[in-house]
Amino acid sequence: MTPATTPSTTSPGTPGAQLGPAAAAPGARGPQSSAPPTRPRRPVTELRELAERGARELGHDAPAQAVARWAVENFPGTLAVACSMADAVLPHVISQEAPGVDVLFLDTGYHFPETLGTRDAVAATMDVNVVDVVPQESVAEQEERLGADLWARDPATCCRLRKVEPLNLALGGYEAWATGVRREEAPTRTATPLVGWDETHQMVKINPLAPWSLEELMSYATEHGVLVNPLVYDGYPSIGCATCTRRVAPGEDPRSGRWAGFSKTECGIHL
């Protein structure tokens, strides 16, 4: 596995290229500015039928590459990959079947420098199109309107404004999205299917890595030389915003470092 050591060329909240307000011009081999696909979306009934068919064909634990192949064959040009940049395993799996695929990164303005560095390294070295998805307001604008440190007072609202709503807008032009959700990560994820219908976004949701353990994920990264966020080796098995993520002690739930001190366990994008 390859820890990402490339330093971030941008600071939190000032991405180099964006999908959202004030999009920057595309640059070479870095996070790209991109609009959603222009190809018309098929009717919801047809997409729902595709999801049902994919679930039947792939079953509960088909190999990730087979899931990726099915996704690319059924959604040419209308598939997006969501990646938190804890690692680049999912973008690597999908890009083997779809070089240049759009990889959506939610740039909340609160990320660790290591996460931004991983994003920049993925954009520079992999055959994918990394797209920064940014909120409608900068951190400063949000704080002027709602007060400082919303994440500490109301993390649900902060996640909604900086993750959920921007992603909802970004996914609008796609027919399907792939995520790195794995069943072992949390009790809320144990029933995650390989292919399912995303009622919230009215599109197909694909989870190629759902059956994988953390050990299988890291073994794949090692075998294929895939970038891994350095924080993973420093006690952060699950990485979110720096403001809401702490180190996890050996033996603790891998996601226990997220929103510590709150009952919150999900940011909302997978609910």
HELIX and SHEET records of a PDB file:
HELIX    1   1 VAL A   44  LEU A   58  1                                  15    
HELIX    2   2 ALA A   64  ASN A   74  1                                  11    
HELIX    3   3 VAL A   89  SER A   95  1                                   7    
HELIX    4   4 PRO A  113  THR A  125  1                                  13    
HELIX    5   5 VAL A  139  LEU A  146  1                                   8    
HELIX    6   6 LEU A  150  ARG A  153  1                                   4    
HELIX    7   7 PRO A  155  CYS A  159  1                                   5    
HELIX    8   8 ARG A  160  VAL A  164  3                                   5    
HELIX    9   9 GLU A  165  ALA A  170  1                                   6    
HELIX   10  10 LEU A  171  GLY A  173  5                                   3    
HELIX   11  11 ARG A  183  GLU A  185  5                                   3    
HELIX   12  12 PRO A  187  ARG A  189  5                                   3    
HELIX   13  13 LEU A  214  HIS A  224  1                                  11    
HELIX   14  14 PRO A  230  ASP A  234  5                                   5    
HELIX   15  15 ALA A  242  CYS A  244  5                                   3    
SHEET    1   A 2 THR A   2  PRO A   3  0                                        
SHEET    2   A 2 LEU A 227  VAL A 228  1                                        
SHEET    1   B 7 GLN A  18  LEU A  19  0                                        
SHEET    2   B 7 VAL A 128  VAL A 133  1                                        
SHEET    3   B 7 VAL A 101  LEU A 106  1                                        
SHEET    4   B 7 LEU A  79  ALA A  82  1                                        
SHEET    5   B 7 ALA A 176  ALA A 178  1                                        
SHEET    6   B 7 MET A 203  ILE A 206  1                                        
SHEET    7   B 7 VAL A 195  ASP A 198 -1                                        
END                                                                             
